[in-house]
């Protein structure tokens, strides 16, 4: 059943960027980050302005005058002969779109043995961290040939490895604090002032399993794929396969809110395991004011939840020019990689299914990456070869 959301903001399509033309082997946008748009330079609703010639350009004279002005100015008897002036050459008006090209300024190399899953800048403006499955390294922005290993979870014998690092992020305003998540569903908050090697944590955030609820898939779906601090640093958002969880860093007994992203997939976990979709890593994000959270799902859908006290907002949108495909009201509570340790063999192929509303969903089309504007109510979502932007 569809539910109206007249009391909540309605997200509307703003613009779209295409990275390439689709090919036989589809390429996809892999990563997007926060949008830092200068409002004073925005055009209209903050959209990107492009130059185009919608009508024929008016000819201008060499001294800056316009031929239309010569013809239309009242009381002006001057006229241009039919053949024009042979000695007068008019400038040609051309249209040229600005092309932005990324240039590599510095390379920080030879510090990781496994794929880097996270990079986070520090609020001190001088350092950043990079994390792979087993280690987190601290870098100085001005020193590219040396880093300091601050977290190392690699055991003496790799056969004893039980969990890996999945995401890491610096606290937004305390330069000595950072958090990292693991494949076992835990989040550790560490203080860089305690020791050079942060092998112990200041706080541990994890939710205890309900008695009798454990199954073959419990540990797989508990793996946290992404964490994000709220702008004020008080709250921490985490995304596992089935849910979003909002944590208060001052309360480690459990999350303050849990949001069900696609609970209707729970009966299909076996199929999702067969086609490897259960290992998909969805990102999450918070609005600048901390009142809403968002994350992606399948069929290029993404969910937006209100996390203010008493909010019941739960909106489902599609990454397309018509994002309000349907509304779903969901109850909410106030190349080496080790991240698939439990996977032994890859089997099966991706196949469509049916979602909570009886509509077909396709595990092959997934919205993994999205980001919220730090100050405005705008969201950017990457789906296939396009980057969609929406505003409320």
N, C-alpha and C positions, 0 to 999 in steps of 0.2 A: 504494500500500500504506500502511496506517495503522501508525504506530509509537507504542508506549506511552511516556509521559513520566513514569513513576513517580518518577524521580529529580529531576524539576523541579517547581516550584510549579504547582498547577492553579488557574487563574483561574476564579472563580465569580461569577455574577450577584449584584450587591448591590442596585441600585435603578435607577430610570429616571425621567427628567423629560421631559415633553412640552411643547414650546413653543407648540403650537397644534394645532387639528384639521386634518387634511389637507384641502386644497381641490383644485379642478380644476387650478389651477396651483400645483404643490407648492412650498412654502417650505422652506428648509433652514437648519439651524444653520450659521453661517458661521465662528465663531471661539470657541475655548475656551482658557482659560489655566490656569496651575498652580492646584491646589487647596490652599488654606491653611485646613485644618480644625483647630480647637482640640480636641485629644483629650479634654480635660477636660469639654467640652460635648457630646461625641458621644453618641449613643444607640445601644446595641447595638454593631454593627460599624461605627459611624460613619455610619449611615444617617440620613436626615432624618426627624425625628418630625413627624407631622401629627396634629391633633386630630380626633377623630370620636366619634360617639355610637353605640357598638355595642350598648348596652342602654339601657333607659329610665332617666333620671336619678332618683335618690332624692330625695324632697322634704325640704327643710331648713327648720327653724323660724327665726323671726326672730332668736332669740338664739344661733344657731349649732348647735342640737341637731338631731338627725336623728330622723324619725318611726320609723325601724326600731329605733333604740336605745330609744325609748319603749315599743315593743311587745315587744321581745325581751329587755330587761334583766330579769334574774331578781329577783324580790322587788318589782317595781314594779307597784303596783295602778292606776297612772294609765292612763286610756284616753281616746281621742278619740271624741266622739260621732259617730254615722253622718253627720250633716249638717255636721260640722266646726264651727269657730268663725267666725261671720260677720264678726267684727271683726278677725280675724287674716288678714293677707295674706302669702303665702309668696313669696320671691324666685324668679324664673324662671331656670333654668340654660340658657344658650345656648352654642353652639359657634361659635367664630370663628377661622378659620385666619389666621396672620400672612401678610400680603402684603408682599413686599419690592419696592420701587420704586427704580430707579436714577435719580439726579438729577444733572444736569450741573452740575459745580462750576466748570469753567473751559473755555474754548474757545481752542485754539491754531490760528489760522487764517492763510491767505494766505501760506504758505511753500512750497507744492508746486504744480507745474503738472501733475503726473501722479498716478495713484493711489498712495496710500501702501501699501506692502507689508509694512512692519515698524515696530514700536515697541518700544523696549527701555529699561528703567530702568537707571540707573547705580547701582553699589554705594555711591556717596557720598550717596545719598538726596536729592540736590539737582538732578540733571540727568537728561535722557533724550534719546534720539535717535529721529528719524523718517526713514524712507528711502522714496524712490520709485524709479522706473526709472533716474534719472540723478543724483540727489543724495541726500546724507545730511546732515541738519540737526541741530544740537545745541541743546537748549532748557534753560532754567532753569525748574523747576517753578513758580516764583513770578512769572515774567515771560511773559505769554501773547502779547505783541504784537511779540516780537523773538526771532530765532533766528540761529545762526551756521552758515554752510555750511562743513562740514569735508571733504566729499568731493564732487567734481563730475566726472563722466565724460562730460559733454556735449561733443562735438567742435564746432569752429567751423562746420563744415558738417554738417548732420544726415545727409547722404547718406554720410558717412564713418563713421557709427555702426555698430559691429560687435558690441557686447555691452552688456548692461544689468545694473543691480543687481537681484538677486532677493530677497535677505534680508540682514538685519544684526542683530547682537546684541552687547551689551556683555559684556566678561569679567565673571564673577560676583563676583570680589573684587579685581581691579585696575582702578581707576576710569579709568586712562589708556589702557586697551587695549580695542579692539573688533575684530570681524571682520565682513566682508561677503562674500557670494557673488555670482557672476555667471552669466549665461546661457551662458557658455563652459565651465562646469564648474570654475572656479577659486575659491579662497577666499583672501582677502587679510587678513592681520593687520596692523593699523595702531596706531601709538603716538601719542596726542594730544600728547605732549611734543615731538615732532620739529618740527612746524610748525603754523601756524594752519590752513592748507589741506593736508590729508593726501593729496596727489596721488602720494605714493610710499608703499610698504608696507614693513613690517618683515620680513614673511615671506610667501611665496606657496606655497599648497598646491594642487597639481593632479597628476592621474595621466596619465602619458604614454600615448598610443594605441599599441596593438600594431601592428607593421608589417603592412600589408595588410588591416587590419580596418576601415578607414574606409568608410562608406557614406553614402547620402543622409540617413539618420536619425541619424548619429553625433553631430552637434552638438546636435540637438534633444533626444535622450535624455540627453545629458551635462549639460544645463542643471540647475543646483541649485535646487530649489524651497524648501528650508528648511535652516537650520543651528541647532544648539543646543550650548551649552557644557555639559560635565559640571559637577556641583556644585563640584568642587574646581578647575575651570578648567584642568586638565591636558589633557583630551581634548575634541575637537570632533567632533560628529556632523553629517553632511550627508546629504541625501536628493536623489538625482536620480530620473529616471523609473523606472529598473530596479533600482537598488540603494540600500542604506545603506552609508555609509563612515564608519569611525571613524579620526580623525586624532589623533596625538600632536603637540601644538603645538611640542614640542622637536625634531621630526623631520619635515622638509618634503620628504623624498624620495618619500613615498607613504603611503597609508593603512595603519594597522596591522591593520585587519580590513575585509573587504568582505562584505556579506550580500546574497544574491540574494532580492529581494522577490517578484517574479512573472516569473521567467525564462521560463516557458512562453508568455509573451506575445510573445517576440522574433519568432517567425515571423509574428505578426499585426500588426507595426508598420505595414504599409501600410494595413490596415483601421482601425487606431487613428488614423492620420493623416487618413484620409478623414472620420472622424466627430469629429475634434478631440480625442479622448480623450488623445492623446499630449501635449497641452498641460496636462493636469490637474496641479495643484500639491499634492502630498501633503506633509503635515507629518511631523515625527519628534520623538521624545522619549527621554530617558534616565531610568532609575530613580534615586532619590535616592542610592543607594549606588554607582551607576555599573556595576552588574553586568549590567544588561539594557538593551536598546534596543527600541523599537517604532515601527511605522509602519503606515499604512493601505494598502488595496488595493481591488479591485472586489468586487461582490456583498456589500458591507458587511462585508468581512473585514479583519482586521488581523493583523500578524505580530509576534511577540515573539521576540527572539534573545538568547541569553546571550553576553556579550562578555568574561567572565572567561577567563583563560588556560586552555586545554584544554576549554572548554565546547562542547558540541554541541547545546545547546538551540535549537530552532527550532520554534515553535508557531504554528499558524494557528487563529484564533478568529473567530467571527461575532458581530457586534453584534446580539445578541438575548438573550432570557431564557435560552437554552441556548447559551452561547458555545462549548462544546466540540464544535462540529459535526464537526470532523475534525482530525487531527494530521498534519503533514507534516514529515518530517525532510529538511532541506536542508543539504548540505555548506557550511561557511563557512570562509573563510580567516581562521588566527590572525593720469468716464469717458473717460480716455485711457490707453491702455496701449501700451507698446512691447515687452512681453515675448514677443510672438509675431511677431518680426521676419521669421522664415523662412516664416511663413504668408502666402500670397497670396490664396487664395479659400477660403471655408468651403463644404464639400460633404458630401453624404451624411447619414446619420442613425445614431444609436446602435443597436447591435445586439448580441445576446448571442453568446457563444462558448463554448469548452470550456477548462477549466483543466487543471492537471497531473494531477489525479485522474480526469479524464473527466467531472467535474461541470460543469454549465452555469454560466457567469459572465455577468454583465450589466454592461456598461460604464456604464450609466445609473445604477446604484446604486454609489456610491463612498464610501469612508470617508476623507475628506481631513484631518479635524481630530481630534487626540487630545492628551492631556496626562497626565503621570505625577505622582502626589502627591509633593511634595518629600521627605517623610520616611517615608511608609507605602507598602506594596506595593499600590497602588490605581491604576487607570487609568480615565480618563473618555474616552469616544468619542462623537463626534457623527455620527449617521447619520440622514439625512432630517430629520424633525421631532422626533427624540428624542435625548436625551443619556443614554447608558448608562454605568453605573459598575460596575467589576469589582474584586475583591480576591483575593489569593492567601494 
